[in-house]
Amino acid sequence: MSGVRSYNPSVRVGNWNEETCLEEDMVKDFIDRQEKGELLIQKASRLRSTILKQTELSVTVDGFVHFGDQVVIMNEAAADQVRTQPGVEPRQTNVLSVNMSESKMHEAMKFEGTCTASSSKSTAPCVRNTFVIMPAKEGITPGTPLTYGQHFRLCTLPGVGGNLVMQSDRVSFHSSAEKSRKQLLSFVDEVQSPYLTEWRILCFNPQLRMESEGLPVPANQRIVFNHCKTNEDLCVLSNMTVRTPFGREYEVVAYTDLDSHRAEKDVNHWLIKTGEPARATQLAQTLPVGGQQ
């Protein structure tokens, strides 16, 4: 059979010397890459210990979102599970996540520079999908409840998270989403225009929007993320996915998708997920006065 080597390099026939040198070079290259930490398994291990490291969410006792809380921004699965387009699966539960180019991701020990955003089906809290609610103005102390209509900033975690800020601006020739060409979302470390990074929470029910103004924002309940400058809402596009270093994920943009009643669709509905209250706290609330059952 042609192309099949009948002898191994120990049998000195044919290009035995070249094949021996080639195998030696492959071993040297492997050892060199291992010493430099460039093997794929080493990069994956560093990735799990940095960007994919598990995080703990803030626990809310009063049921509201507070400044300084570590949260996950979640969009629930599509209510209508009927496939609307051929080849398009119904939207699954997803969370807002940060992306970095694959070339930088394996070398950097934290998020840095300008990073893109997507919505991942992997909902476990980790560095890339955990954010901090930060005030847009000075004088607000951590622990103060966030209220409907109040301006705030959504930041990545300090340290490995890079302390980046989510921003958006109107669509332009040079700035738009990759697939849909709608308003782009990005995370930046240098804020050139502070107003581009300011967001507010609106009640998901338009009929109660004016009445809820100024009330504390509840955690783990449906809300609408609204961009202060452009008045566009945070939106996940069910029928469009983008390629990321972590696989195919939903494209997320700033776009208000309204139904026939001029109300936002479920692609604009999000939950600010917090940690579950401690079991001891729950038990204490169920016990009568005096601590006796």
Buried (B, 14 or more C-beta within 10 A) or exposed (E): EEEEEEEEBEEEEEEBEEBEEEEEEEEEEEEEEEEEEEEEEBBEEBBEEBBBBEBEBBBBEEEBBBBBBBBBBBBBBBEEEEEEEEEEEEBBEBBBBBBBBEEEBBEBEBBEBBBBBBBBBBBEBBBBBBBBBBBBEEEBEEEBBBBBBBBBBBBBBEEBBBBBBBBBBBBEEEEBBEEBEBBBBBBBBEEEEEEBBBBBBBBBEBEEBEEBEEBBBBBBBBBBBBBBBBEBBBBBBBBBBBEBBBEEBBBBBBBBBEEEEEEBBBBBBBBBBBBEEEEEEEEEEEEEEEEEE
